[in-house]
Amino acid sequence: MNIGCPEGIDFFSSKDLGDWEKVLIKMMKRKKFHEFFKGVKKIGKGNFASVYLTQRLNDKVNFAVKAFQK
């Protein structure tokens, strides 16, 4: 099964997504998050989580990150 973009071009396979998930789980543990990313600003807030604009430190690429409160 391939996950396609809106134009119908194959983008990621299920295996690729699974591999990415494993990498992200390892990277996104709270204690290591700030080794890879810098928070820029809060861009949204809900009942259970906030969304932050962050920047990856090694290449300055911006991401939105949803942070859930325990």
N, C-alpha and C positions, 0 to 999 in steps of 0.2 A: 504494500500500500504506500502510495506517495502522497504527501501533502502538497497541494498545488497553490500557486499564487492566483489571484483573481483572473489573470489572463489565461490560465490553464497550463502554464509552464510548470513542470515538476520542479519543486524547490528543495524539499528535504524528504528523505525516506524515514520510515518509522525507526530504523536502526540509528540513523543520524540523530534524530530527536532524542532517542534513548541515551546515546553517547553524550550529547550536550547536557542532558538532565544530570547525568552522573558527575560531569565536570562542574556544573553549576552548584550542585549540592555540596561538593567539596569546597568550592570557593566561597559560597555565600553564608557559611556559618558565621554568626555574628562576631565572634572574636577575631576572625580573619578579614571580614568585609572591608575594614578601613585600611588594610594593607594593599588592597587593589583599587579601591574607589574613594573619591572625595565627594562629600555632600556639597551641593551648590546652593540649593534652596528648596523649601517645601512648596509643592505645586498643587497639593490637594489633601483633603482630610475627610474621612468617613467615620462611621461609628466604631469600626474595629481596626482601621489601618490608616496610615498616612502615605502619601506618594511624594517622593523626593526626586528632584533632578540631580543626578550624580554624574561624575566624570571619572572614567577609567584612567588611572594614573599613568600607565605605560604608554598610551597613545592619544590621550585627551579626547576620546570619543564619549559623547553624552548618552546617558540612559535614564529612563524613568524606573524607579525602584519602589515597590510597594512594601512598606514595613508594617507588619502586624504586631500588635501589642499583646503580650502574654497575660 
